[in-house]
Amino acid sequence: MKKLPSEILAKYEAVIGLEIHVQLSTQSKMFATEAAGLAPGPNRHVSLIAMAHPGALPSINLGGVEKAVRFGMAIHGEIAQTCYFDRKHYFYPDSPKGYQMTQDGKPYCMGGRIEFPMPDGEIRGIDLHHIHIEEDAGKSLHQAGKPYTQVDLNRAGTPLIEIVTLPTLHEPEEAGALMAEVRRLVRYLDVGDGDMEKGNLRCDANISIRPKGVKTLGTRAEIKNVNSINFVIRALKYEFQRQVQLVEAGEEIVQETRTWDAQAGKTFGMRDKENAHDYRYFPEPDLLPIHLSEAWMSARKAELLELPIDRYRRYLEAGLSVNESLALIEQIQLSAYFDQLVEQVDSSKTAANWLLGPVKAFLNQSGQSIEQFPLGVDQLVELITWVKKGQFSRQVAIAQVLPAWVESPSAPLERIAQQLDLLGKPEADEIGKILQEVLDAFPKEANRLKQGEMKLIGFFIGQANKKFKGKADPKAIKTAVMEWAKS
């Protein structure tokens, strides 16, 4: 598709709404007793109940309901204390029943709002229409060049919640940021793992266009099963241009379901978009309604933790940058470690510099998470304190002490420092002697420093610190260099 000029695109506005599917991390399926999750091979986690054999009656997984309610409460939705399930009929190879058990007439959660940070730091939000509980379908496997489709039913019956937003987003980047926030929420609330590569978090993206200033909605297209934040953004950008191109050419936009081909960078039509009557919904006859007591609801509400967006605001107010705040809220365990660190070092900036600098670098290199980091908060505080007191420089702490200590985390810091020969700070006369050696080794730079080129102070501090192997207090070295420059 030829890229349209920006002045033509600027005439139109995208209207975007998402249907976000979150797989719940329960041990068993939503209405059957076989295991949910990974299986040793295809079609291993399939029961007669999941395939709706005659006489095989389903039952409701309370663990799935609990996780769904927890998410609904976190986004301030209105939780129905009584709700029921419906049958949604459609025929497809990955749905052996010929129908899906879902909620149509009375979803468990109405309304709600999700706020999310944009990459530039701005906080935006979107109101939800509802969230409902349903079961997932199986998976159809299409191999290029093969005249058949394989079906794996391991996933069939796995519990899902579907988050249906109002169509109030206007930028593909907003949709991407919303998906990132949902992934954080899912993990913070222990609702699911949010693994988009495995399809455990995915969305159907609905988009229409209209001339700017017009309030009526255009004809929408639905982009089905997008399982990457980057793909959501790219697919919506492509679809916006495609629809504008059709309108500009005087052609009609057809309401349809489309698929995103990441390799081609395009969306392709799959089928005409179904409407509710096509699915012939009716109440599920084999399941009784769910009744949630006040006491049960209160207990679930009491379990809620501080949400990522609230932590994000708190970190910004504490003086951290947008990037630092976003990095810290990505994992609840990292955020919790940071909060404990701040309490003891009494500086958000210092705590962030250490945690997002050398500690994060170690975790990335070793492929570990913060829960596996060998040093506890108290130990990292001790290391930071030694640096503050000038026992050794931050550079030495990062390059030598930290790697040695994570190898022997049960050893006292003093023993680690002794083994690295870092104890015993040089006296002032020794600092002066070493500094003179450095000045003699770099006469041209020394002369420029004497002439007032003060940016060379850092160069001489670094050279002197190399000779001291980090033992000397950098502040003492700086004082000595500045005194020499002014003498």
KATAHU-V906951 format. One line per field, one symbol per residue. psi: psi as a letter, one per 30 degrees, with the letter a starting at -180 (. if undefined). burial: I if it has 9 or more other ideal C-beta (glycine too) atoms within 8 Angstrom, else O. A space follows every 50 residues. Layout:
BEGIN
psi=???
burial=???
END
This chain:
BEGIN
psi=kkklkefeefflkkjkkkjkkjkkilelleglflklaklflkheikleef ghlkfjkllkjeeeeeeeeeeeeeghljkkfkllllkjkljkegifeglk jajeeilfkkalkkkkklfgfkkllkklelklklkllakkjjkkfkglkk kjgefkfkklkjjjlliglfkeeeeeeeeeeeeeeeeefheafgjfefgf kllkkkklllkkfkfkkaklkkjkhkhkeeeeeeeeeeeeeeeeeeefgg lkkkjlkllkjeefhlkkkelkkllefffhklkjfgkllkkkleeeeeee effklkleeeeeeeeeffglleeeeeeefekeeeeeeeeeeeeefhjeee eeeeefceeeeeeeefgllfffkfkleeeeeeeeeeeefgelleeeeeee eeeeefeiffkleeeeeeeghfljkkleeeeeeeeeeeeefieeeeeeee fgifffeeeeeeeeeeefhfekjeeeeeeeeeeeef.
burial=OOOIOOOIIOOIIIIIIIIIIIIIIIOIIIIIOIOIOOIOOOIOIIIOII IIOOOIOIOIIOIIIIIIIIIIIIIOIOIIOIIIIIIIIIOOOIIIOOII IIIIOOIIIIIIIIOIIIOOOOIIOIIIOIIIIIIIIIIIOOOOOOOOOO IIIIIIIIIIIIIIIOIIIOOIIIIIIIIIIIIIIIIIIOIIOIOIOOII IIIIIIIIIIOOOOOOOIOIIIIIOIIIIOIIIIIIIIIIIIIIIIIOOO OOIOOIIIIIIOOOOOIOOOOOIOOOOOIOIOOIOOIOOIOIOOOOIOOI OOOIOOIIIOIIIOIIOOOIOIOIIIIIIOIIIIIOIIOIIIOIIOOIOI IIOIIIIOIIOIIOOOOOOIOOIOIOIOIIIIIIIIIOOIIIIOOIIIOI IIIIIIOOIOOOIOOIIIOIOIOOOIOOOOIIOIIOIIIOOIOOIIOIIO OOOOOIIOIIIOIIIOIIOIIIOIOIIIOIIIOIIOO
END
